[in-house]
Every structure is written in C-alpha cells, then in structure tokens.
Amino acid sequence: MLEAVLRTPLKIRSWTFQMQTLKVAVAQVVIGTLNFALVSACLREVMAANADVSYLKAATAFALANVAILVTHAAWRPGRS
C-alpha cells in the first residue's frame, strides 16, 4: 500500500526497492486474507476431531501462533545471544 503514497523507488542505504502497483498490492492483501481464512478453517476441522472448537478460536490460535513466530524470528539473530 506504500505505492499509493510513495511515487519514487524506496532507497535504504545502498538498496533500492521498486514499489509494486496498487492493483498488485490490493490483490496480495485479498489473496493473503483468503489464504489465512482457509488455513484457519482447515485448522478448525483438524481440531474439531478431538474437541468442540469454534472457527473464531481456531483463527485466533492461528493468528497468535503466526505473531509468536514473527516475534521470535525477529528477535533471533545468528551469532548473537
């Protein structure tokens, strides 16, 4: 969505990033959201084999697991303790 605001390539130090078109950015958000919803539905069905789990609980568990992975991945750096 940065494309809507930033018209020139984004430059950070020696790296240059060409922004995607707004159409591609919107498509990525829509497809990503649909993928998230479908994976949550699959997770709910797997969990329902052993317990009565609502879709909202399964989606929440999936979202929190994704956040935890992102946080721990960002905090871990090879060669540092």
C-alpha positions as CSV (number, residue, x, y, z in Angstrom):
1,M,0.0,0.0,0.0
2,L,3.1,2.2,0.1
3,E,2.7,2.6,-3.6
4,A,-0.3,4.9,-3.0
5,V,1.9,7.4,-1.1
6,L,5.4,6.8,-2.5
7,R,5.8,7.5,-6.2
8,T,9.6,7.0,-6.4
9,P,11.6,3.9,-5.6
10,L,12.3,3.5,-1.9
11,K,16.0,3.8,-1.1
12,I,17.5,2.4,2.1
13,R,21.3,2.8,2.3
14,S,22.6,1.1,-0.9
15,W,19.4,-0.8,-1.6
16,T,16.6,0.4,-3.9
17,F,13.1,-1.1,-3.8
18,Q,10.8,-0.5,-6.7
19,M,7.2,-0.3,-5.5
20,Q,4.6,-2.6,-6.9
21,T,1.4,-1.3,-8.5
22,L,-1.6,-0.6,-6.3
23,K,-3.5,-3.3,-8.2
24,V,-0.9,-5.9,-7.3
25,A,-0.8,-4.7,-3.7
26,V,-4.6,-5.0,-3.3
27,A,-4.5,-8.5,-4.9
28,Q,-1.9,-9.6,-2.5
29,V,-3.9,-8.4,0.5
30,V,-7.1,-10.1,-0.8
31,I,-5.4,-13.4,-1.6
32,G,-3.4,-13.3,1.7
33,T,-6.6,-12.8,3.7
34,L,-8.4,-15.5,1.8
35,N,-5.5,-17.9,2.4
36,F,-5.5,-17.0,6.1
37,A,-9.2,-17.7,6.4
38,L,-9.0,-21.1,4.6
39,V,-6.0,-22.3,6.6
40,S,-7.9,-21.3,9.8
41,A,-10.9,-23.3,8.6
42,C,-8.7,-26.3,7.9
43,L,-7.1,-26.0,11.4
44,R,-10.6,-25.8,12.9
45,E,-11.6,-29.0,11.2
46,V,-8.5,-30.8,12.4
47,M,-9.0,-29.6,15.9
48,A,-12.7,-30.5,15.8
49,A,-11.8,-34.2,15.6
50,N,-10.8,-34.0,19.3
51,A,-12.7,-31.1,20.8
52,D,-15.6,-28.7,20.1
53,V,-13.7,-25.7,18.7
54,S,-15.2,-22.7,17.0
55,Y,-13.8,-21.1,13.9
56,L,-13.1,-17.9,15.8
57,K,-11.0,-19.8,18.4
58,A,-9.1,-21.7,15.7
59,A,-8.4,-18.5,13.8
60,T,-7.3,-16.7,16.9
61,A,-4.9,-19.6,17.8
62,F,-3.5,-19.5,14.2
63,A,-3.1,-15.7,14.3
64,L,-1.3,-15.8,17.7
65,A,1.0,-18.6,16.5
66,N,1.9,-16.5,13.5
67,V,2.6,-13.4,15.6
68,A,4.8,-15.5,18.0
69,I,6.8,-16.9,15.1
70,L,7.4,-13.4,13.7
71,V,8.4,-12.1,17.1
72,T,10.8,-14.9,17.9
73,H,12.2,-14.9,14.3
74,A,12.9,-11.1,14.5
75,A,14.5,-11.5,17.9
76,W,16.8,-14.3,16.9
77,R,20.0,-13.4,15.1
78,P,22.7,-15.9,14.3
79,G,25.9,-15.4,16.2
80,R,24.3,-13.3,18.9
81,S,23.0,-14.5,22.2
